[in-house]
Amino acid sequence: MPKHYRGRRSRIVFIEPAETQVRLLSAAQTAALDGTLNVIAADPGAVKQHATASALRDYQHDGIRVIFYATALGSILIVTYVEVD
């Protein structure tokens, strides 16, 4: 991530399939996802690359999985998949 973006949180945007997944979550699942998104937005570069698509990042922790990719400067994260157990 470029040096001038360190310390700034990235903006998170959901594409349609991920939006649908989020709408189906319970209130408790949504709260858990919120915390996860905050962690990802704070340092998206620390999230490991997806196994089959190097442009994608794959975050998995405590039953939550978020797959996303970042814009060129990392200021916007585009979420493509959400899963919350």
Secondary structure, 3 states (H helix, E strand, C coil): CCHHHCCCCCEEEECHHHHHHHHCCCHHHHHHHHHHHHHHHHCHHHCCECCCCCCCEEEEECCEEEEEEECCCCCEEEEEEEEEC
